[in-house]
Amino acid sequence: MTVIHPSPIFGPVHSRRLGVSLGINLLPEDGKVCSFDCIYCECGFNADRRPKKPLPTREEIHNALEARLRDMQQNGPKPDVFTFAGNGEPTAHPHFREIIEDTLELRDKYFPEAKVSVLSNSTFIDRPAVFSALNKVDNNILKLDTVDEEYILTVDRPSSRYSVAEIIENLKAFKGNCIIQTMFMKGSYLGKDVDNTSDRYVLPWLEAIKEIKPRQVMIYTIDRETPDHDLLKATHEELDRIVALVEGAGIPASASY
């Protein structure tokens, strides 16, 4: 008997950064699988959202994606990008590399002008299969919210050991074939200030960006209701200041408000 899991495809939606985006979720719809438990994540805190269903298989993802692409080819809208994000960390799927290979083939067949993007928190980029797959996609978007480990433990809340130095070395290994994504915000969490827009956080982060030499930096702030209501948006002016610092280092940058 074949078990049919819920469709791993969602969207299309309009993304602030990526245009008309067809989302691809490699995780069960009934929960969240992630190596981070970020306090600003719109999905809620991971401890309350462990999935009860198994991961969708490579075959299920391929079939669901091809069915959606056929429909979009006939009825629209035309996607600008296929985005791997969804309900957790896409690179945690054990067949991530093979799924990326399948997706690139389907993209070339149905919408060859569309890009393939992966949004990842960078925690599995030391795995050769993940590193190889991310080097094949058009937009390899990797999280680096700060280089302050205490801040990461408070805000990103990694579920296992996390070393900023190791993450930076792994990011440098892409030799510029990556986009760094950083969340800037203000407010507090459990009485602790979580404002990372000041020079205390921005300047060391900028030095790491210079070492990594990504082809682009995307910064953004909170866009929707969060699980913790004491978190606040960074202002347009604060984000614009950070963009200017990155561009001053010779790296293209953009801000999403």
C-alpha positions in Angstrom: 0.0 0.0 0.0 1.4 3.4 -1.0 1.2 6.2 1.6 0.3 9.5 0.0 1.6 12.4 2.0 0.2 16.0 1.7 1.4 17.9 -1.3 4.9 19.4 -0.7 4.2 22.2 -3.2 2.7 25.6 -2.1 2.2 29.0 -3.7 2.6 30.7 -6.0 2.9 33.8 -3.9 4.5 37.2 -4.4 7.8 37.3 -2.5 9.2 40.6 -1.3 12.6 39.6 -2.6 12.1 37.0 -5.3 9.0 38.0 -7.4 6.3 35.4 -8.2 7.6 32.5 -6.2 6.4 28.9 -6.4 7.2 27.4 -3.0 8.6 23.9 -2.5 8.3 22.5 1.0 10.4 19.4 1.6 8.8 18.9 5.1 5.5 17.6 6.4 2.6 20.1 6.5 1.7 19.1 10.0 4.9 20.3 11.7 8.3 21.9 11.4 11.8 20.4 11.0 14.5 22.9 11.6 17.9 23.2 13.2 16.9 26.7 14.4 14.0 27.6 16.6 14.1 31.4 15.8 12.0 33.6 18.0 10.8 35.6 15.0 9.7 32.6 12.9 6.1 32.9 11.8 5.6 29.2 12.1 5.9 29.3 15.9 8.3 27.6 18.2 9.5 24.2 17.1 9.0 22.5 20.4 5.2 22.7 19.8 5.3 21.7 16.1 7.2 18.4 15.7 5.7 16.6 12.7 3.8 13.4 13.1 3.9 12.4 9.5 7.0 11.2 7.6 8.9 13.5 5.1 7.6 13.5 1.6 9.7 11.2 -0.6 11.8 12.3 -3.6 9.2 10.7 -5.9 6.2 12.5 -4.2 8.0 15.8 -4.5 8.9 15.2 -8.1 5.3 14.2 -9.0 3.7 17.1 -7.1 6.0 19.6 -8.7 5.5 18.4 -12.2 1.7 18.4 -11.8 1.8 22.0 -10.5 4.1 23.1 -13.3 1.9 21.6 -16.0 -1.1 23.4 -14.5 0.9 26.7 -14.3 2.0 26.3 -17.9 -1.6 26.0 -19.0 -3.3 28.4 -16.6 -0.6 30.6 -15.2 0.8 32.5 -13.5 4.3 32.1 -14.8 6.8 31.7 -11.9 9.9 33.9 -11.6 11.5 31.5 -9.2 11.1 28.1 -7.5 11.8 28.7 -3.8 12.9 26.0 -1.4 11.9 27.2 2.0 8.6 26.3 3.6 8.0 24.9 7.0 11.6 24.6 8.3 15.1 23.9 6.9 15.0 22.4 3.3 18.6 21.1 3.5 17.6 18.8 6.3 15.9 16.5 3.9 18.1 13.4 3.4 17.5 13.5 -0.4 18.0 17.2 -0.8 20.7 16.8 -3.5 18.6 14.5 -5.6 15.5 16.7 -5.2 17.5 19.7 -6.4 18.7 17.8 -9.5 15.0 16.8 -10.2 13.8 20.3 -9.8 16.5 21.7 -12.2 15.4 19.2 -14.8 11.7 20.1 -14.4 12.5 23.8 -14.4 14.4 23.4 -17.7 11.5 21.5 -19.2 8.6 23.8 -18.2 9.9 27.3 -17.3 13.6 27.5 -18.4 13.8 31.2 -17.6 12.8 30.7 -13.9 15.4 30.7 -11.2 15.8 28.1 -8.5 16.4 29.5 -5.0 17.1 27.8 -1.7 16.7 29.7 1.6 18.8 27.9 4.2 20.1 28.7 7.7 23.6 27.4 6.8 23.8 24.7 9.4 24.2 21.8 7.0 26.5 23.4 4.4 29.4 21.3 5.7 27.7 18.2 4.3 29.2 17.5 0.8 25.8 16.6 -0.7 24.2 19.8 0.5 27.2 21.9 -0.5 27.2 20.3 -4.0 23.5 20.9 -4.5 23.6 24.5 -3.3 26.3 25.2 -5.8 24.0 24.2 -8.6 21.0 26.5 -7.9 20.6 30.0 -9.2 20.1 31.7 -5.8 21.9 30.0 -2.9 20.6 32.2 -0.1 22.3 31.5 3.3 21.4 33.0 6.7 23.9 34.9 8.8 22.0 37.0 11.3 25.0 38.1 13.3 28.5 36.9 14.3 27.7 37.3 18.0 27.1 33.7 19.3 25.2 34.9 22.4 22.8 36.7 20.2 22.4 33.6 18.0 21.7 31.4 21.0 19.0 33.9 22.2 17.4 34.7 18.8 18.1 31.9 16.3 18.2 29.2 19.1 20.1 26.4 17.2 19.1 22.9 18.3 22.7 21.6 18.3 26.2 23.0 18.5 26.7 26.2 16.5 30.1 27.8 15.8 30.1 31.2 14.0 33.8 30.6 13.0 33.0 27.3 11.3 29.9 28.7 9.6 31.9 31.6 8.2 34.6 29.2 6.9 31.9 27.1 5.3 30.4 30.1 3.7 33.8 31.2 2.3 34.1 27.8 0.7 31.4 28.8 -1.8 33.9 31.3 -3.2 31.3 34.0 -3.8 28.6 31.7 -5.2 26.1 32.6 -2.5 23.8 35.3 -1.2 23.9 36.2 2.4 20.5 36.9 4.1 20.3 38.7 7.4 17.3 39.6 9.6 17.6 42.9 11.5 15.1 43.7 14.2 14.5 45.5 17.4 12.6 44.9 20.7 13.2 42.4 23.4 12.8 38.7 24.2 12.4 37.5 27.8 13.6 40.9 28.9 16.7 40.8 26.7 17.4 43.4 24.1 17.5 41.9 20.7 18.3 45.0 18.6 21.0 44.0 16.1 20.9 47.2 14.1 23.7 49.0 16.1 27.4 49.2 15.2 28.1 46.7 18.0 26.5 44.0 15.8 26.6 45.5 12.3 30.4 46.2 12.1 31.6 42.7 13.0 29.0 41.2 10.8 30.2 43.5 7.9 33.8 42.2 8.4 32.5 38.7 8.1 30.6 39.6 4.9 33.9 41.0 3.5 35.6 37.7 4.2 32.8 35.6 2.6 32.6 37.8 -0.5 29.0 36.9 -1.5 27.7 38.0 -4.8 24.9 39.8 -3.0 23.5 40.6 0.5 19.8 40.7 1.3 18.7 42.3 4.5 15.2 42.3 5.8 13.1 42.8 8.9 9.9 41.4 10.4 7.0 41.3 7.9 4.2 39.6 9.8 3.0 38.6 13.3 5.6 36.7 15.3 5.3 34.2 18.1 6.8 36.8 20.5 5.0 40.1 20.4 7.8 42.2 21.9 9.8 42.0 18.7 9.8 45.1 16.5 10.7 46.0 12.9 13.9 47.7 12.1 13.2 51.1 10.4 13.7 51.9 6.8 16.5 54.3 7.8 18.3 51.6 9.8 18.2 49.1 7.0 19.2 51.7 4.4 22.3 52.6 6.6 23.3 48.9 6.6 22.8 48.5 2.9 25.0 51.6 2.3 27.8 50.0 4.5 27.7 46.8 2.5 27.7 48.6 -0.8 30.6 50.7 0.4 32.5 47.5 0.7 31.9 46.8 -2.9 29.1 44.1 -2.4 25.6 44.6 -4.0 23.0 44.8 -1.3 19.2 45.2 -1.0 16.7 45.8 1.8 13.2 44.4 2.2 11.0 46.5 4.5 
